[in-house]
Amino acid sequence: MGEFQELIRNFDKIRDYMRDFYIYGFKSRSDFTHKSSRTYDNEKRRIESYMGGYMKWDYTKSGKNLFISMDCSKITVNPLYAAWKSKTFTSNDIMLHFFILDALKGGKKYGIDELTDILCERSGRIFDIQTVRGKCKEYHSLGLLTAEKSGKSLYYSLSPDTFEHLLTIAPGLSEAIKFFQGSVPFGEIGSFIMDSQNMKNNLFSFKHYYAAHTLEDAILLDLLSAIRNRQAIEFLNYNEAGTRISTLDGIPLKIFISASTGRRYLCVYKTRGRRFFNYRLDHIKAVKTIGLCQEAEKHQENLAKNLPSVWGVGFNGASRKEIICMKLSIQEKSEAYILERITREGHGGELLRLEPDVFLYTKEMFDTNDIAPWIKTFTGRILQLEGTNQVVINRFYRDIQRMQELYGD
């Protein structure tokens, strides 16, 4: 039986478990039926070693439920970044890493044959030339080494573009890294740099900080690469409950971020359905490219034309757009801020003054369901609500009626 290892080979596995603990939360051991109990125990131990004091539990009828709990406004560095720093490696990987960097320090340059001899002499071990060549080629692609051709041979040396060097020529870079690691996608890169320089984030905290986004960054990178290279993709997508997985395809066009929930969505064009769809990034498991799309730019242009008619992330299933009309009672003199808010948040909808203190807001969009939460924020001011999507209109009036029954006039 294999010994428990804290390091991991496959990030997808730990991503699934951390997503279940953090995003969905409150899982007990009995809820995990797709893997063995031992697998569950090992993954739970890994998460506990990464998350430290952020792991919490509670007892319910189903047993002991585990979850991750944190106040994102108070953390200085996302603790979920630890999962990216736990990839397993072989003894040769770690030995070659330090011996190669040590052999090349001081501006030295070596060809592969000479460098291999030096490594074998210093380590007392025999390294294959192809192994050293592969490692140097990998480090060159990562920017750690430079390669200079002389005759038929490549000579490798340490890259001068180190973070220590950049700090000396770019004042304020360390502050930018501290901000970057908590404010944009791929913040784990900033966290890696901070670790290498023994830097601490003592400057920034973020009120709206979606820590779980880092679990999607590998998927996000694949999607952004496909968008840039105009590649069609095939991807695995979980349903809302996480119980069924489907294989989907399409042309990736844009990444949307919800201003209300912080969730990230992939917008794709489905050629067979000839329409746009959005899928949550945290429901996408794997992405692969399936070929160049010559019409990607045309679909990008069509999406840009349609974005003014998208309130949230819904494109609905109908070919025609829907219209919503909301008549409001607003005191012009004392409640001018309400009019300013509608102009600011109304997504370009038309606001007309019908008579003193009575206004009409009209908006054309793909899916009226998306605007429903915003409409409800004007409860008490709405005089009349009409629209082409009668299901949404009826639901609104039913909700108002139920509220009156619960709380009275």
Buried (B, 14 or more C-beta within 10 A) or exposed (E): EEEEEEEBEEBEBBBBBBBBBBBEBBBBBEBBEEEEEEEBEBBBEBBBEBBEEBBBEEEEEEEEBBBBEBEBEEBBBBBBBBBBEBEEEEEBEEBBBEBBEEBBEEEBBBBBEBBBBBBBEEBEEEBEEEBBBEBBBEBBEEEBBBBEEEEEEBBBBBBEEEBEEEBEEEEEBBEEBBBBBBEEBBBBBBBBBBEEEEBEBEEEEBEEBBBBBBBBBBBBEBBBBBBEEBBBBBBBBBEEEBEEEEEBBBBBBBBBBEEEEEBBBBBBBEBEEEBBBBBBBBBBBBBEBEEEBEEBEEBBEBBEEBEEBBBBBBBBEEEEBBBBBBBBBBEEEEBEEBBEEBEEEBBEBEBEEEEEBBBBBBBBBBBBBBBBEBBEEBEEBBEEBEBBBEEBBEBBEEEBEEEEEEEEE
